[in-house]
Amino acid sequence: MRVLSLELDQFRNYAALRFTPPSGACVFIGDNAQGKSNLLEALALLATGKSFRAAREADLIRDDAPAASVSARVATRHGEIQAACIVARAGEGARKRFFRNGRAVPYGQFLGGVMAVTFIPLDLQLVIGPAGLRRRLLNAGLAQTSRAYYRDLAAYGAVVTQKNALLRASGAPDRDLLLTYNEQMAISGGRIASARAVYVRKLASEATAAHARWVGASPEFDVAYRPSPALAEETPEAIEQALRAALEANQTLEIKRRSALYGPHRDDLALSLGGLPLARFGSQGQQRTAVLALKAAEYASLHAAAGEPPILLLDDVLSELDRERRHAFLSSLGDFDQAFITSTDVPDMPATLRGEVVRVRAGSLAIENAAHA
């Protein structure tokens, strides 16, 4: 998969940009706040439909412009496609519209056209950070390859929001309405947890193998799925039944705590090294190596699911890694069609990795060389 052209209009600090990216590695360098990360954010928007850093979608629109647009021509194994997203101001917020080959499409149909793996500094907290970071890792891989997963995730999230609002309202909650929400959570939650269980097995296999290549087979890095509630079986039907039972058994507790306590929104991953919890017993170096293994596994899993390598987006993470880990990670990805990397300076890269260095200055781009990056 390769981006043939990228166009930005009124996006972040770019009034207008027309850029033809190189194949291989495209390394954006420049001082902070010049627009390097904005380029990767735009590309991620075309893959996931979401920003990986914006607190408000209106922040994607430049200055006082009414709207911003991002579009790209992308070569895939199924042929060339045109993907676009328009973000328009709406009151105090913004709304997004998605396009495929010039035709407006729902978000669920937009997903899967362009596939990308994004690695940002926050991902280095995957081991010790909150469970939400690890759930985001699962959702990023699954939503890009399964529209059904995205639909279930969206439906489930809406129901959990409604249920929490009911539980937090003053007075006793309407128990019939609560039962309705629980039933909806059980149905979509069963499918979500089943898909995650299958995905985590693949992710664990790839991550364990990558980790072993870098540091040896012992101590072994392990990734395990920790659903809420714990499951004896992994079929959607069995999980739906178990989730329904857990919600029924703990209804009084949820009312007391005024929060939805069970379901995929409480899932986590257990990361261990040599059988010990990595967050508690691993050194910082061991934790970072595990994160790299997880991201390499995400890339390999998406590659296998798509039948072609996804676009790789590395936003200012290489500078936070020592030379050994940086080279091990990049080498583990194998042959990729295209990678976009941001850095304040030209990073030390493996000798086999070639590409172009592009200087970013105040929203303008200039190719500096086409040699080894």
Sequence and secondary structure as in RCSB ss.txt:
>XXXX:A:sequence
MRVLSLELDQFRNYAALRFTPPSGACVFIGDNAQGKSNLLEALALLATGKSFRAAREADLIRDDAPAASVSARVA
TRHGEIQAACIVARAGEGARKRFFRNGRAVPYGQFLGGVMAVTFIPLDLQLVIGPAGLRRRLLNAGLAQTSRAYY
RDLAAYGAVVTQKNALLRASGAPDRDLLLTYNEQMAISGGRIASARAVYVRKLASEATAAHARWVGASPEFDVAY
RPSPALAEETPEAIEQALRAALEANQTLEIKRRSALYGPHRDDLALSLGGLPLARFGSQGQQRTAVLALKAAEYA
SLHAAAGEPPILLLDDVLSELDRERRHAFLSSLGDFDQAFITSTDVPDMPATLRGEVVRVRAGSLAIENAAHA
>XXXX:A:secstr
 EEEEEEEEEETTEEEEEE   SEEEEEE STTSSHHHHHHHHHHHHHSS SS SSGGGGB TT SEEEEEEEEE
ETTEEEEEEEEEEEETTEEEEEEEETTEEE HHHHTTSS EEEE GGGGGTTTS HHHHHHHHHHHHHHH HHHH
HHHHHHHHHHHHHHHHHHSSS   HHHHHHHHHHHHHHHHHHHHHHHHHHHHHHHHHHHHHHHHH SSS EEEEE
E SS  S  SHHHHHHHHHHHHHHTHHHHHHHTS  SSGGG EEEEEETTEEHHHH  HHHHHHHHHHHHHHHHH
HHHHHHTS  EEEEES GGGS HHHHHHHHHHT S SEEEEEESS     TT BEEEEEEETTEEEEEESSB 
